[in-house]
Structure formats: structure tokens, C-alpha cells
Amino acid sequence: MTDIAPEDSNTLRQSIIDACLEMNRNGINQGTSGNISLRIAGGEMLITPSGIPYEAMTPEMIVRMSVVGSPDPQDGQPAPSSEWQFHQALLSAKPEAMAVVHAHPVNCCALAVNHMPIPACHYMVAAFGGHDVPLADYALFGSSELSNHVVAAMANREGCLMANHGAICTGDTLARAMWRMAELEHLAATYIRARSIGTPRLLSHAQIDEALAAFTSYGLKQD
């Protein structure tokens, strides 16, 4: 199979920084708790460094590492995000994914700390690939156990909540993964508000199947 991933470049690295700044600017994330990775050619990925404020990041600080194996920063690179394991595992498990976005949006987190997945309360659930937005089991941040839970939850999905933690979305482009993260936070807020005024009426399996089919021509494969 031909490698369709882009080559490493300062432009690509800057796009990661810009997306991080956008997450904080839009209230999707706070501080440096979120992280982003992009698949690049040659079986490698770019990922945000650990603990560096987004405003201080430069393209040279973005870490380049393999999609398999432990990180081995070269040429004075900083350490990768503490969550590198689930970024790496998702890109390995989902060859169609080009980007992984992780953040701590407040409404997603509110559901996650209550261990509540998002059911078929709105047709936009289909944007995440299935009949619900699942919840990954809890494990310590940065651990291989958490990575395993995330990969299991994200099987046949493009987004999930993480118990007592946050949320993750994938996409065939960084723009798509970012779009999904914003939509996931809006969906979480809608579900919480709906529960506050009554009992949400869920869509049927067949209705979500219809939405899933409709999303194949929704433009999700366009840039």
C-alpha cells in the first residue's frame, strides 16, 4: 500500500501548534492538558512535546517518533507528550487515521467523571462512527493500560470519552479530527442539558444506521 501520509515539514509542525492554540482559544482545552499527533511518511508521527505551553512552542519542539516502539528523541528534541502511547496505538490500530486530538473539554469531562457514554440522543452521534460515543475505562494517564482501553473503545469509532479524564477524536486530516472534537463537546453539552429538563428520547438503531449512511456523502472525505 502506498504511503499517503505527508512528509515532515515546518508547515505541518506549525499546523499542530495552531490547532493547540485554537483548542484553548475556543474553550475545548485548558493549559497544556491536550495533545495532538499527526501521521507522517515513513511510519512515523509528529506529536506535541510534554509540558510546554502552546504559546511557547516552535516547530522545532514538535517531536518526531516512530508509530511503533518507544520514543527515542533525536537531535535535542524534548520528550513527547506523556500520552504518546495512546496516540501511537491509535495510529497503529487505525491505518486510515492521519490525526489524533486529545483534550479535556468541560462537558465531555463532566460525563466522563460520571462514567456516562453518549447514547443515540442526536443524529450527530453518527459522526463518530457508530450508535453511541463510547467510554474508555479509567487507567493512569500515560500508561499502557490506558492506551489499551482507548484502542478498545475506539474500535470502529472516531471518538470516545475517557473515564475521569477527557476525550479523544481521530480524523483523516487534522481539520477533521478538530471538527469532531468541537462537535463532541457540543454533543456532550446538549446531552447534559437535555437530561437536566427531562429524559432524552433516543433515536432507534435503524435511525442511526440511516444517519451513518448519510454521513458517507456528508463531505467527511473532503479537505
MARGUNU-694608 format. One line per field, with one value per residue: residue in three letters; residue number from 1; x, y, z of N, C-alpha, C in turn; chain. Coordinates in steps of 0.1 Angstrom, whole numbers, padded with zeros to 4 digits. Each point is the difference from the previous one (the first is absolute). Layout:
residu c(ALA:...) $
num c(NUM:...) $
n_east c(X:...) $
n_north c(Y:...) $
n_up c(Z:...) $
ca_east c(X:...) $
ca_north c(Y:...) $
ca_up c(Z:...) $
c_east c(X:...) $
c_north c(Y:...) $
c_up c(Z:...) $
chaine c(A:...) $
END
This chain:
residu c(MET:THR:ASP:ILE:ALA:PRO:GLU:ASP:SER:ASN:THR:LEU:ARG:GLN:SER:ILE:ILE:ASP:ALA:CYS:LEU:GLU:MET:ASN:ARG:ASN:GLY:ILE:ASN:GLN:GLY:THR:SER:GLY:ASN:ILE:SER:LEU:ARG:ILE:ALA:GLY:GLY:GLU:MET:LEU:ILE:THR:PRO:SER:GLY:ILE:PRO:TYR:GLU:ALA:MET:THR:PRO:GLU:MET:ILE:VAL:ARG:MET:SER:VAL:VAL:GLY:SER:PRO:ASP:PRO:GLN:ASP:GLY:GLN:PRO:ALA:PRO:SER:SER:GLU:TRP:GLN:PHE:HIS:GLN:ALA:LEU:LEU:SER:ALA:LYS:PRO:GLU:ALA:MET:ALA:VAL:VAL:HIS:ALA:HIS:PRO:VAL:ASN:CYS:CYS:ALA:LEU:ALA:VAL:ASN:HIS:MET:PRO:ILE:PRO:ALA:CYS:HIS:TYR:MET:VAL:ALA:ALA:PHE:GLY:GLY:HIS:ASP:VAL:PRO:LEU:ALA:ASP:TYR:ALA:LEU:PHE:GLY:SER:SER:GLU:LEU:SER:ASN:HIS:VAL:VAL:ALA:ALA:MET:ALA:ASN:ARG:GLU:GLY:CYS:LEU:MET:ALA:ASN:HIS:GLY:ALA:ILE:CYS:THR:GLY:ASP:THR:LEU:ALA:ARG:ALA:MET:TRP:ARG:MET:ALA:GLU:LEU:GLU:HIS:LEU:ALA:ALA:THR:TYR:ILE:ARG:ALA:ARG:SER:ILE:GLY:THR:PRO:ARG:LEU:LEU:SER:HIS:ALA:GLN:ILE:ASP:GLU:ALA:LEU:ALA:ALA:PHE:THR:SER:TYR:GLY:LEU:LYS:GLN:ASP) $
num c(1:2:3:4:5:6:7:8:9:10:11:12:13:14:15:16:17:18:19:20:21:22:23:24:25:26:27:28:29:30:31:32:33:34:35:36:37:38:39:40:41:42:43:44:45:46:47:48:49:50:51:52:53:54:55:56:57:58:59:60:61:62:63:64:65:66:67:68:69:70:71:72:73:74:75:76:77:78:79:80:81:82:83:84:85:86:87:88:89:90:91:92:93:94:95:96:97:98:99:100:101:102:103:104:105:106:107:108:109:110:111:112:113:114:115:116:117:118:119:120:121:122:123:124:125:126:127:128:129:130:131:132:133:134:135:136:137:138:139:140:141:142:143:144:145:146:147:148:149:150:151:152:153:154:155:156:157:158:159:160:161:162:163:164:165:166:167:168:169:170:171:172:173:174:175:176:177:178:179:180:181:182:183:184:185:186:187:188:189:190:191:192:193:194:195:196:197:198:199:200:201:202:203:204:205:206:207:208:209:210:211:212:213:214:215:216:217:218:219:220:221:222:223) $
n_east c(0009:-0003:0011:-0012:0007:-0002:0009:0009:-0005:0006:-0006:0003:0012:0000:-0005:0009:0009:-0003:-0001:0011:0005:-0006:0004:0011:0002:-0004:0008:0006:0010:0008:0009:0008:-0012:-0002:-0002:0008:-0004:0010:-0005:0013:0006:0002:-0013:-0001:0001:-0007:0005:-0010:0009:0007:-0011:0001:-0001:-0012:-0001:0006:-0008:0010:0000:0012:-0009:-0007:-0004:0011:-0008:0004:-0008:0011:-0001:0009:-0003:0007:-0003:0001:0013:0000:-0008:-0011:-0004:-0005:-0012:-0004:-0009:0013:-0002:-0010:0007:0011:-0007:-0006:0011:0005:-0010:0001:0004:-0013:0004:-0001:-0010:0006:-0012:0007:-0011:-0002:-0010:-0005:-0008:0010:0008:-0011:-0003:0013:-0001:-0011:0011:-0003:-0002:0001:-0012:-0009:0004:0009:-0004:0006:-0006:-0007:0003:-0002:-0008:-0009:-0006:0012:0003:0009:0001:0012:0004:0000:0011:0012:0000:0002:-0010:0006:-0005:0003:0011:0000:-0004:0009:0010:-0004:-0001:0011:-0001:0001:0008:-0004:-0006:0005:-0007:0007:-0003:-0006:-0002:-0004:0005:-0002:0005:-0003:0008:-0005:-0003:0010:-0004:0000:0012:0004:-0006:0004:0011:-0002:-0004:0010:0007:-0005:0003:0012:0001:-0004:0007:0010:-0002:-0001:0010:0004:-0006:0005:-0006:0012:-0007:0005:0009:-0007:0003:-0012:-0004:0008:-0004:-0012:0003:0004:-0010:-0008:0007:-0002:-0010:0004:0010:-0001:0000:-0005:0009) $
n_north c(-0012:0010:0005:0003:-0003:0012:0007:-0002:0011:0012:-0001:-0012:0002:0011:-0009:-0007:0009:0003:-0014:-0001:0010:-0006:-0012:0006:0006:-0012:-0001:-0006:0007:-0003:0010:-0010:-0002:0007:-0008:0002:-0009:-0001:-0009:-0004:0002:-0012:-0002:0013:0007:0011:0004:0006:0009:-0006:0006:0002:0012:-0001:0010:-0009:-0008:-0006:0000:0005:0005:0000:-0011:-0005:-0010:-0012:-0005:-0006:-0006:-0001:0011:0006:0011:0005:0003:-0004:-0008:0008:-0004:-0010:0004:0002:0004:0000:-0008:0008:0011:-0005:-0004:0012:0006:-0009:0001:0013:-0008:0001:-0001:0014:0002:0003:0003:0004:0001:0010:-0002:0011:0000:-0002:0009:0008:-0004:0002:0010:0000:-0003:0011:-0010:0004:-0002:-0007:0011:-0001:0004:0011:-0008:0000:0012:-0008:-0004:0003:-0009:0003:0009:-0010:-0007:0005:-0012:0002:0007:-0001:0013:-0001:-0008:-0011:-0001:0013:-0002:-0012:0007:0010:-0008:-0007:0012:0003:-0013:0002:0008:0012:-0004:0004:-0003:0005:-0011:0009:0003:-0004:0004:-0009:0006:-0008:0001:0000:0011:0009:0006:-0012:-0003:0013:-0002:-0012:0005:0010:-0009:-0007:0011:0004:-0012:0000:0013:-0004:-0011:0007:0010:-0009:-0006:0013:-0002:-0012:-0009:0000:0003:-0012:0002:-0006:-0013:-0002:0009:-0006:-0012:0006:0005:-0011:-0005:0010:-0003:-0011:0008:0002:-0005:-0011:-0003:0011:0008) $
n_up c(0000:-0009:0005:0005:0010:0004:-0006:0009:0006:-0001:-0012:-0001:0005:-0008:-0009:0006:0000:-0013:-0002:0007:-0006:-0011:0005:0004:-0012:-0005:0010:-0010:0004:0010:0000:0005:0005:-0011:-0010:-0010:-0009:-0009:-0008:-0001:-0011:-0005:0003:-0001:0011:0000:0011:0006:0004:0010:0005:-0013:0005:-0005:0008:0007:-0006:-0006:-0013:0004:0009:-0011:0007:-0006:-0002:0002:-0008:0000:0012:0009:0005:-0010:0008:-0012:-0001:0013:-0006:0004:0012:-0006:-0004:0012:-0009:-0003:0011:0004:-0002:0004:0011:0001:-0002:0009:0008:-0003:-0009:0001:0013:-0002:0008:0011:0005:0010:0007:0008:-0010:0006:-0010:-0008:0007:0000:-0013:-0004:0008:-0007:-0008:-0007:-0009:-0013:0003:-0007:0007:-0010:-0012:0006:0008:-0012:0003:0010:-0010:0010:0009:0004:0009:-0001:0012:0000:0004:0013:-0002:0007:-0001:-0013:0004:-0001:0012:0001:-0005:0007:0010:-0004:-0003:0012:0007:-0006:0003:-0013:0006:-0001:0011:0011:0011:0009:0007:0008:-0013:-0012:-0012:-0009:-0010:-0010:-0010:-0013:0007:0003:-0011:-0005:0006:-0004:-0012:0001:0004:-0008:-0009:0005:0002:-0012:-0005:0007:-0004:-0012:0001:0006:-0009:-0010:0006:-0001:-0012:0000:-0007:-0005:-0011:0001:-0010:-0010:0001:-0005:0008:0010:-0004:-0001:0012:0004:-0007:0005:0011:-0007:-0002:0013:-0007:0007:-0013:0002:-0005) $
ca_east c(-0009:0007:-0001:-0006:0003:0009:0014:0003:0004:-0004:-0014:-0008:0002:-0007:-0015:-0003:0000:-0012:-0012:0001:-0005:-0014:-0007:0000:-0007:-0015:-0005:0000:0010:0006:0014:0008:-0006:-0003:0012:-0003:0010:-0002:0007:0008:0005:0011:-0004:0003:-0010:0004:-0008:0004:0009:-0006:0001:0004:-0012:-0002:0004:0015:0004:0005:0000:0011:-0003:-0009:0009:-0002:0003:-0006:-0014:0002:0012:0002:0006:0014:0002:0012:0004:-0004:-0015:-0005:-0008:-0014:-0011:-0001:-0010:0005:-0003:-0013:0002:0007:-0008:-0011:0005:0004:-0012:-0010:0008:-0007:0001:0012:0001:-0006:-0002:-0004:-0002:-0008:-0011:-0007:-0012:0004:0006:-0011:-0005:0010:0002:-0012:0001:-0012:0002:-0010:-0009:-0005:-0009:0000:0005:0014:0007:0005:0013:0011:0002:-0008:-0013:0003:0014:0003:0008:0012:0002:0010:0014:0008:0004:0013:0004:-0003:-0013:-0009:0001:-0008:-0014:-0004:-0001:-0012:-0012:0000:-0002:-0012:-0004:0009:0001:-0005:0003:0010:-0005:0008:0012:-0003:-0005:0009:-0006:0009:-0005:0009:0008:-0001:-0013:-0012:0001:-0003:-0014:-0006:0001:-0009:-0013:-0001:-0003:-0013:-0009:0000:-0007:-0014:-0005:-0001:-0011:-0012:-0003:-0004:-0014:-0009:0007:0002:-0005:0011:-0003:0001:0011:-0002:0001:0014:0005:-0003:0009:0013:0000:0000:0013:0010:0000:-0001:0012:0010:0012:0005:0009) $
ca_north c(0012:0012:0009:0013:0009:0011:0001:0010:0013:0010:0004:-0011:0002:0012:-0003:-0007:0011:0008:-0007:0000:0014:0001:-0007:0008:0012:-0003:-0006:-0015:-0005:0009:-0001:-0009:-0013:-0006:-0004:-0003:-0007:-0001:-0010:0005:-0010:-0008:-0007:0009:0010:0012:0001:0011:-0004:0000:0010:0013:0008:0002:0014:0000:-0011:0003:-0012:-0009:-0007:-0011:-0012:-0010:-0013:-0011:-0005:-0012:0000:0011:0013:0001:0013:0003:0014:0009:0002:-0003:-0012:0001:0000:-0012:-0009:-0005:-0014:-0003:0006:-0010:-0012:0003:0001:-0014:-0008:0006:0005:0011:0012:0008:0009:-0003:0012:-0003:0013:-0001:0010:-0001:-0008:-0014:-0005:-0001:-0014:-0010:-0002:-0008:-0013:0000:0002:0008:-0009:0005:0011:0010:-0007:0003:-0012:-0008:0006:-0007:-0013:-0011:0003:0008:0004:-0008:0005:-0009:-0002:0009:-0005:0012:0007:-0004:-0014:-0010:-0005:0010:-0002:-0011:0003:0009:-0008:-0008:0008:0006:-0010:0004:0013:0011:0008:-0007:0007:-0007:0000:0009:0006:0010:-0005:-0002:-0002:-0002:0005:-0002:0012:0007:0009:-0009:-0004:0011:0002:-0010:0003:0011:-0006:-0009:0008:0005:-0011:-0003:0010:-0002:-0012:0004:0009:-0008:-0008:0009:0005:-0012:-0013:0001:-0011:-0005:-0005:-0015:-0006:0003:0015:0003:-0007:0009:0011:-0005:-0001:0013:0006:-0004:0010:0012:0008:-0003:-0004:0012:0009) $
ca_up c(0000:-0001:0012:-0004:0011:-0004:0005:0011:-0004:0010:-0002:0007:0014:0005:0001:0013:0010:-0002:0005:0014:0004:-0003:0010:0012:-0003:-0001:0012:-0002:0008:0010:0003:-0009:0002:-0012:-0008:-0014:-0008:-0015:-0007:-0011:-0009:0006:0012:0011:0004:0007:0012:0009:0011:0013:0010:-0006:-0003:-0015:-0005:0000:-0009:-0013:-0008:0004:0012:-0003:0001:-0011:0005:-0008:0004:0008:0008:0010:-0006:0001:-0005:-0006:-0003:0010:0001:0013:0001:-0005:0009:0009:-0006:-0013:-0002:-0007:-0014:-0008:-0001:-0009:-0014:-0005:-0001:-0010:-0011:-0007:0008:-0002:0012:0013:0008:0014:0008:0012:-0001:0013:0000:-0002:0013:0010:-0002:0003:0015:0004:-0007:-0009:-0014:-0006:-0008:-0013:0003:-0011:-0012:-0001:0005:-0011:-0005:0007:-0006:0005:0006:0012:0002:0011:0011:0003:0015:0006:0004:0002:-0012:-0005:0002:-0010:0003:-0005:-0015:-0003:0002:-0011:-0013:0000:-0002:-0013:-0011:-0009:0004:-0003:0012:0013:0013:0009:0014:0009:-0007:-0011:-0012:-0012:-0014:-0011:-0013:-0011:-0001:0013:0000:0003:0014:0008:-0001:0008:0014:0002:-0001:0012:0011:-0002:0002:0015:0007:-0003:0008:0014:0002:-0002:0012:0011:-0001:-0003:-0004:-0015:-0008:-0008:-0013:-0001:-0007:-0015:-0003:0000:-0012:-0011:0002:-0004:-0014:-0005:0002:-0010:-0010:0007:-0003:0010:-0007:-0007:0008) $
c_east c(0009:-0001:-0006:0002:0009:0014:0001:0003:-0003:-0014:-0009:0002:-0007:-0015:-0004:0000:-0012:-0013:0000:-0005:-0014:-0008:-0002:-0009:-0015:-0005:-0001:0010:0005:0014:0006:-0006:-0003:0013:-0005:0011:-0005:0008:0008:0006:0011:-0004:0004:-0011:0006:-0010:0005:0009:-0007:0002:0004:-0013:-0001:0005:0016:0005:0005:0000:0011:-0003:-0010:0008:-0004:0004:-0008:-0014:0001:0013:0001:0006:0015:0003:0014:0003:-0005:-0015:-0004:-0007:-0014:-0010:-0001:-0010:0004:-0005:-0014:0000:0006:-0009:-0012:0004:0004:-0013:-0009:0008:-0006:0001:0013:0003:-0007:0000:-0005:-0002:-0009:-0011:-0009:-0012:0003:0005:-0011:-0006:0010:0002:-0012:-0001:-0013:0004:-0012:-0009:-0005:-0010:-0002:0007:0015:0009:0006:0013:0012:0000:-0009:-0013:0001:0014:0004:0009:0012:0001:0011:0013:0008:0005:0014:0004:-0004:-0014:-0011:0000:-0008:-0015:-0005:-0002:-0012:-0012:-0001:-0001:-0013:-0006:0010:0000:-0005:0003:0009:-0004:0009:0012:-0005:-0006:0010:-0008:0011:-0006:0010:0008:-0001:-0012:-0012:0000:-0004:-0015:-0008:0001:-0009:-0014:-0003:-0003:-0014:-0011:-0001:-0008:-0015:-0006:-0002:-0012:-0013:-0004:-0004:-0015:-0009:0008:0001:-0006:0010:-0005:0001:0013:-0001:0002:0015:0007:-0002:0009:0014:0002:0001:0014:0010:0000:-0002:0012:0011:0013:0006:0009:-0008) $
c_north c(0012:0009:0013:0011:0011:-0001:0010:0013:0010:0005:-0010:0002:0012:-0002:-0007:0011:0009:-0006:0000:0014:0002:-0007:0009:0013:-0003:-0007:-0015:-0006:0011:-0003:-0009:-0014:-0008:-0004:-0005:-0008:-0001:-0011:0007:-0012:-0008:-0007:0008:0009:0012:0002:0012:-0004:0001:0013:0014:0008:0002:0013:0000:-0010:0006:-0013:-0010:-0008:-0012:-0013:-0009:-0014:-0011:-0003:-0013:0001:0013:0013:0000:0014:0003:0015:0010:0002:-0002:-0013:0001:0001:-0013:-0010:-0006:-0014:-0002:0007:-0011:-0013:0002:0001:-0013:-0008:0005:0006:0011:0014:0007:0009:-0005:0013:-0004:0013:-0003:0010:-0003:-0008:-0015:-0006:-0002:-0014:-0010:-0003:-0007:-0013:-0002:0001:0008:-0009:0007:0011:0010:-0007:0002:-0011:-0008:0006:-0006:-0015:-0011:0005:0007:0005:-0008:0006:-0010:-0001:0009:-0008:0012:0006:-0004:-0015:-0009:-0005:0010:-0001:-0011:0003:0009:-0007:-0008:0008:0006:-0009:0004:0014:0011:0010:-0008:0010:-0009:0002:0009:0007:0010:-0007:-0001:0000:-0002:0005:-0003:0013:0006:0008:-0009:-0004:0011:0003:-0010:0004:0011:-0005:-0009:0009:0006:-0011:-0003:0011:-0001:-0011:0004:0009:-0007:-0008:0009:0004:-0012:-0012:0001:-0012:-0004:-0004:-0015:-0004:0003:0014:0004:-0006:0010:0012:-0004:-0001:0014:0007:-0004:0010:0014:0010:-0004:-0004:0012:0008:0013) $
c_up c(0000:0013:-0005:0011:-0005:0005:0011:-0006:0011:-0001:0007:0015:0005:0000:0013:0010:-0001:0005:0015:0005:-0002:0010:0013:-0002:0000:0013:0000:0010:0009:0002:-0010:0001:-0013:-0008:-0014:-0006:-0014:-0005:-0012:-0008:0008:0013:0013:0003:0006:0012:0009:0011:0014:0008:-0005:-0003:-0015:-0005:-0002:-0010:-0013:-0008:0003:0012:-0002:-0002:-0012:0006:-0008:0005:0008:0009:0009:-0007:0003:-0006:-0006:-0001:0010:0001:0015:0001:-0006:0011:0009:-0005:-0013:-0003:-0007:-0013:-0009:-0003:-0010:-0015:-0005:-0002:-0011:-0012:-0009:0007:-0003:0012:0012:0009:0014:0008:0012:0000:0012:-0001:-0003:0013:0010:-0002:0004:0015:0005:-0007:-0009:-0014:-0005:-0009:-0012:0002:-0011:-0012:-0001:0007:-0011:-0006:0007:-0003:0005:0006:0014:0000:0013:0010:0001:0015:0005:0002:0001:-0013:-0004:0002:-0012:0002:-0005:-0016:-0005:0001:-0011:-0013:-0001:-0002:-0014:-0012:-0007:0005:-0003:0013:0012:0011:0008:0014:0008:-0007:-0010:-0012:-0011:-0013:-0010:-0013:-0011:-0003:0014:0001:0004:0014:0009:-0001:0008:0015:0004:0000:0012:0012:0000:0003:0015:0007:-0003:0008:0014:0002:-0002:0013:0012:0000:-0003:-0003:-0015:-0007:-0011:-0014:0000:-0007:-0015:-0003:0000:-0012:-0012:0000:-0004:-0015:-0006:0002:-0010:-0012:0005:-0002:0010:-0006:-0008:0009:0002) $
chaine c(A:A:A:A:A:A:A:A:A:A:A:A:A:A:A:A:A:A:A:A:A:A:A:A:A:A:A:A:A:A:A:A:A:A:A:A:A:A:A:A:A:A:A:A:A:A:A:A:A:A:A:A:A:A:A:A:A:A:A:A:A:A:A:A:A:A:A:A:A:A:A:A:A:A:A:A:A:A:A:A:A:A:A:A:A:A:A:A:A:A:A:A:A:A:A:A:A:A:A:A:A:A:A:A:A:A:A:A:A:A:A:A:A:A:A:A:A:A:A:A:A:A:A:A:A:A:A:A:A:A:A:A:A:A:A:A:A:A:A:A:A:A:A:A:A:A:A:A:A:A:A:A:A:A:A:A:A:A:A:A:A:A:A:A:A:A:A:A:A:A:A:A:A:A:A:A:A:A:A:A:A:A:A:A:A:A:A:A:A:A:A:A:A:A:A:A:A:A:A:A:A:A:A:A:A:A:A:A:A:A:A:A:A:A:A:A:A:A:A:A:A:A:A) $
END
